[in-house]
Amino acid sequence: MSGAEISCDDDAHLRETLVSSQTVYQGHFLTLKRDTVALPDGKQAAREYVVHPGAVMIVAVLPDGRLVMERQYRYPVAQTMLEFPAGKLDPGEGGLACAQRELWEETGYRAQRWAKAGLLHPCIGYATEIIEIWFAEGLSLSERHLDEGEFLDVFAATQEELETAFDRGELTDGKTITGLMWLQRWRSGLCRLDWQQPL
């Protein structure tokens, strides 16, 4: 496959177009939709998916190079997961503002420098969710402010420890694995981050 095929803009023969849409369930922050779409060959099909407000994830680098991590029980998979700090966008909230708020609320850390690495589509087959990946440096610790009903442990880990956890199958969270890949590329000089001051 050539580079032109990877980034091809001529994808009309693949697109599906909306015919009708139905809201099946409206939750606190998730909405379940069932749409009817026209396929490229003219036939119709049903598409069920979750509408998500979007989220951020923060790769927070401590002065000694270790990363700020969390252990949190995730009910849908009935497991305690290793994760980079993350959280959903509030209505009208920008990515950087959300990243600053979530890092402080969940871990107590504030950062002097921020850089947006990229975007992640974690569940393209059944959700609209987009996660912004942010890096944070120049950390200072204050008191954290967890949401009501939120329980998580905060700890620090080296990149090597996270890579070992991944190799052992102990780190399986997709967004955290993507953040680890960004970290590896940045530290090896394969990508550049444009740093900015906090809002």
C-alpha positions in Angstrom: 0.0 0.0 0.0 1.4 3.4 -1.0 1.3 6.6 1.1 -1.2 8.0 -1.3 -3.6 5.0 -0.5 -3.2 5.6 3.2 -4.2 9.2 3.1 -6.6 9.0 0.1 -9.2 11.7 0.0 -11.3 10.0 -2.7 -13.4 7.8 -0.5 -16.9 8.4 -1.9 -17.1 4.7 -2.7 -16.8 3.9 1.0 -19.1 6.5 2.6 -22.4 5.8 4.2 -25.1 8.6 4.3 -27.8 9.2 6.9 -31.4 8.3 6.0 -33.0 8.5 9.4 -32.0 8.7 13.1 -33.6 7.5 16.3 -32.5 8.2 19.9 -32.9 4.8 21.7 -31.7 5.9 25.1 -30.7 9.3 26.7 -28.5 8.8 29.7 -26.7 11.2 32.1 -23.9 11.8 29.6 -24.2 9.0 27.0 -26.8 8.8 24.2 -27.6 5.6 22.3 -28.6 6.1 18.7 -30.0 3.8 16.0 -29.6 5.2 12.5 -30.6 4.0 9.1 -27.9 4.6 6.5 -27.6 4.3 2.7 -24.6 2.1 1.8 -22.4 2.9 -1.2 -24.2 0.2 -3.3 -27.6 1.8 -2.6 -28.8 -0.7 0.0 -29.7 0.3 3.5 -28.4 -0.8 6.9 -28.8 -0.1 10.6 -26.0 1.5 12.7 -26.2 1.6 16.5 -23.7 3.7 18.3 -23.0 5.7 21.4 -22.8 9.5 21.3 -20.0 10.6 23.7 -19.0 14.2 24.6 -15.3 13.5 24.2 -12.5 13.3 26.6 -8.9 14.0 27.4 -5.9 11.9 28.6 -2.8 13.4 30.3 0.7 12.0 30.1 2.1 13.9 33.1 5.9 13.7 33.4 7.4 14.2 36.9 10.7 16.1 37.3 12.5 12.7 37.7 11.1 11.4 34.5 8.5 9.1 36.0 4.8 9.3 34.9 1.8 10.0 37.0 -0.5 7.0 36.8 -3.8 5.8 38.3 -5.3 2.5 39.4 -9.1 2.6 39.0 -11.8 -0.1 39.1 -13.7 -0.1 35.9 -17.2 -1.6 36.3 -17.9 -2.6 32.7 -14.8 -4.9 32.6 -14.9 -5.7 36.3 -11.2 -5.0 36.6 -8.8 -2.5 38.3 -7.0 -0.8 35.4 -3.7 0.9 35.1 -4.3 4.3 33.4 -2.9 7.7 32.6 -5.2 10.4 34.2 -8.2 11.1 32.0 -11.7 12.5 32.0 -14.6 13.6 29.9 -15.2 17.1 28.5 -17.8 19.2 30.2 -20.3 21.1 27.9 -18.4 24.0 26.2 -15.1 23.0 27.7 -11.9 23.0 25.6 -9.4 20.2 25.6 -6.6 22.0 27.5 -9.0 23.4 30.2 -10.4 19.9 30.6 -6.9 18.4 30.8 -5.8 20.9 33.5 -9.0 20.3 35.5 -8.9 16.5 35.3 -5.2 16.3 36.3 -5.7 18.5 39.3 -9.0 16.9 40.4 -7.8 13.3 40.1 -4.2 13.6 41.1 -3.6 16.9 42.8 -0.9 17.9 40.2 -0.7 21.2 38.4 1.6 21.7 35.4 3.6 24.7 34.1 3.8 23.4 30.5 1.3 21.6 28.3 1.5 20.1 24.8 -1.2 18.5 22.7 0.2 15.3 21.1 -2.8 14.2 19.1 -6.2 12.5 19.0 -7.4 9.0 19.6 -10.7 7.4 18.4 -11.0 4.5 20.9 -14.2 2.8 19.7 -14.8 3.6 16.0 -17.2 0.8 15.5 -19.8 1.9 18.1 -19.0 5.3 19.6 -18.3 8.9 18.6 -15.8 9.4 21.4 -12.6 11.3 20.6 -9.8 11.5 23.2 -7.3 14.4 23.1 -3.9 13.3 24.3 -2.0 16.0 26.3 1.5 16.0 27.8 2.2 18.0 31.0 5.5 19.0 32.5 6.7 21.2 35.4 4.4 19.4 37.9 3.7 20.6 41.4 1.5 18.7 43.9 -1.4 20.1 45.8 -4.6 18.6 47.2 -6.7 16.6 44.8 -10.5 17.0 44.5 -12.1 13.7 43.4 -15.7 13.8 42.1 -18.3 12.3 44.4 -18.3 8.5 44.0 -14.9 8.5 42.4 -12.2 6.2 43.9 -8.7 5.8 42.5 -5.1 5.4 43.6 -2.4 7.7 42.2 1.2 6.5 41.8 4.3 7.1 39.7 5.9 4.7 37.3 8.8 4.7 34.9 8.4 4.2 31.2 10.2 0.9 31.5 7.8 -0.3 34.2 4.8 0.6 32.0 6.4 -1.2 29.1 6.9 -4.3 31.3 3.3 -4.1 32.5 2.2 -4.0 28.8 4.4 -7.0 27.9 2.9 -9.0 30.8 -0.6 -8.1 29.8 -1.2 -6.0 32.9 -1.6 -2.8 31.0 -4.4 -3.2 28.6 -6.2 0.2 28.5 -6.2 1.4 24.9 -5.8 5.1 25.6 -2.9 4.5 28.0 -1.1 2.2 25.5 -1.5 5.0 22.9 -0.1 7.5 25.4 2.8 5.2 26.0 3.5 5.0 22.3 3.5 8.9 22.0 5.8 9.0 25.0 8.2 6.5 23.3 8.2 8.5 20.1 8.7 11.8 21.8 11.6 10.6 24.0 13.3 8.9 21.1 13.1 12.2 19.0 10.7 10.8 16.4 8.1 13.5 17.2 8.1 17.0 18.5 5.7 18.6 21.0 4.7 22.2 20.9 4.6 23.3 24.5 2.4 26.1 25.8 1.5 27.7 29.1 -1.6 26.7 31.1 -4.8 28.7 30.6 
